[in-house]
Amino acid sequence: MSILVVSGTSTDVGKTVVTAALAATLRAAGRSVAVCKPAQTGEVPGAPGDLAEIARLSGVTATLEVARYPEPLAPDTAARRAGLPMVTREEVVSAVRELAARHDVTLVEGAGGLLVRLGAGGFTVRDVAVELDAPVVVVAAPGLGTLNHCALTAEALASAGVKCSGFVVGSWPAQPDLAALCNLDDLPDVTGVPLVGRVPEGVAGPDVSRFVAAAPTWFDRDWLESIQLRR
């Protein structure tokens, strides 16, 4: 089994679409794939959330949402305001391990950035990665300011002894500006971590077959193989 945590430098950087692209790519390679979302916010019970979008785009049906809160806030804040129980680190880790025991690759999509508090005791996506001994792939924005965000995230992972598996640009523009183009070279140099993928903007449309066919081209091939081989 292999576990990969998908985090981001912030919110709205494309984590869900990147997770879907990874799931589609691994599934197309013949791997059994599961996806866990520890905490979904901004959705009422019964409404489709991030996992529904991942399933739609990738075809992966083994998904698990551990907790859901209606307001679009950090999960611990959303739980407190809704008067709902906060998810615990033990619940999340147990859920991921159960999925991982039955699948070749399990993807864990975080909420917001790496240090957003997910639930009880203020645990974060980084804490989950530590507990699972899992590497983290970080989704980043393409343009100005992302080098600082990426460097801070890489340092936060290193300080906890968590491997940063790589960075993926989550919404690569059709017409990148100068900052975005320079970031392709500068990001690995600034962070010491490779850039392992670029997912184009606007790919999460209704043409699912096109998404699935193109997804493998958005990632570094050797990096994809390393995910599949990790135990």
N, C-alpha and C positions, 0 to 999 in steps of 0.2 A: 504494500500500500504506500501511497505518497500523499502528503498533505502540503498544500500551498496556500498561504494566506494572502489575500489581495487587499491591500490598503491603499491610501491615497495621501497626497500632500495636503488635501483640503476636500471640501465637499464639491460636488458638481464638476469633477475632473474626468468623469467617464468610467468609474469603477465597474458599474453594472454591465456596460457594453463590453469592456475588456474582459470581465469574467465570462460573459456569454461567448465571446470570441475564443477564449481559451477552452471553454467547455466544448464548443463545437469542433475545434481543432483536435482535441484529445479524443473525442468521440469518433471523429472521422478516421483517426489512426487506429481504431479498434479497441480503445481503452474504455472500461466502464468508469463513468464519471458521476460524482455526486457534488452537490453544492449546498453549503450551509450559510444562512444569514443569521447571525446571533441576535440582532435586534433591528427590526424594521420600524421606522418612524414615519409620520406624515401620512399614514393610511389607516382607515377604520377597518374593523373586522369584516372580512368577506370581500374587501376590495382587492384587486390584483396589486401586488407589490413588485419589488425588484426580482424576486425569484420567478414570478410569472413571466416577466420580460426575458429573463435568462432562459427559461424553458421554451418560450416561443421562438427565440432566435437560435438556440443551440440544439433543441430536440431532447435535451437532458431532462428526465422526469424525476430523478431521485434528488429531490430538494427538501430542505428542512429549515423552517423559520422558527427560531426558539422563542422569540417574544415580539410583540407588536404594540405600538403606541400611536395614538391618533395625531398628535401634533408634530410638525416637522422641526424637531429640536434634537439636541444630544439625547441619547436614550435614557440616561439616568434622570435628566431634567424632565423629559416627556413622561416617564413613568411616575415621577413624583407629582407632577401637575395633574395627571389623570387619576391619581389615587390607585394605581395598579402596582403589583409586585415588581420589583426590579429583578431582572435576570441575574443569575450568579455565574461566576467564573466556572464553578464546578458543573453547572448545567450545560454551559457552552462546550467545555472541554469534553464532557461525557458524550454529548450529542455528536461532536465531530469524530470522536474515536469510534463510536458505533457505526457511523457512515463509512469511515475509513477501513474498518474491518471487512466491509462487504464490497468495496470498490477499489479499482486500481488507483484512481486519483480523486482526492476530495479537495474542492476549492472552498475557501472560507472568505466570504466577502464582508469586509468591515463596514463601519459607518463613519462617514466623514474622514478625518485624518487619523494618523496613527495613535495619538494620545487622547482622542475623544473618549470620555468615560461611558462605558457600555452599561454598567449596572452597579449592583451592590458592592460596597467597599471601594468604589471608584476604579475598578479594573478596566483595562484598555485592550485594544487589539494587540498591542505589543505584549501584554501579559498573557494573552491567549497563545500567541506564538511561542513565548517562553515555555509555557506549560506543555505545549504539544511538541516542542523541539522542532518547529516547522520554519522554513524560510519564508520571507515576505517579499512579494513583488509589489512595487510601489507605482501607482498610476499618477501621472503628473500632467499639468497643463503645458501647452506648448510654448507660450510666449514669455514676455518680460516678467521677471520676478520669480520664475520657476527655479532658477539655479539656487537661490537662497532657500526656498522651500524644500528642495530636494536635498541640499546639503544638511539642513537641520534634521530632516527625517532620517537620512543615512546615519548621522551622528547619534540620534536617539536609538536607533536599532543597534548600532555598534556598542553603545554604552550598556545595553542589556544583554550583550552576547548573542544577539539574533542575527542570522545571516540575511543580508539584503540580497535577494536573488537577482534583482535587476530593476531597471526603471522602464516603464512603458508610457509613451505619450498617448493620452486617452482620447484626444480629439484633434488629430492632425489636420490643419486647414488645407483646403484645396489650393489656396494661394498664401503660403506662409510668408510672414514678414521677416525682416532682417534678424530680429531677436530670435525667432523660432528657428531659423536656419543655423544661426550661430550656436544655439543650444544643443544641436545634435552633436557637435564636436566638444563643446564645453562641459556638458553635463557629466560625462564619464570622468573627465579630468578633475572637475570640482568635487565630485562625490567619491571617486575611486570605485564606482560601481558601473557595470556596463549598461548601456541602453539596449534593451532586448526586444523592443517592439514599438510600432507606431500604428495606431488604429485610426483610420480616416474619419473625419467628422461626417455626420449624416448617414452612417451606414446601417443604422438600426431602423430601417424602413420595413414596408410590408413584404418585400421580396426576400423571404427567408432563405430560399435555395441559393440566391446570390451571396448572401451573408456567409452561409456555411462554406460555399466554394472558395470565397476569397479569404476567409479568416486565417488559414495557415500561412498566407503570404505576408501577414502583418507582424509575424514574430521571427526571431532568429531561430534557425532550425536546430543548431546545436543546443541552444538553451531549452527548447522544447523537449529534446531527447533527454536532457539532464533531469527534467521534471518527471518524465515517465520512468526513468531508471532509479530514482531515489527511493530508498526504503526506510 
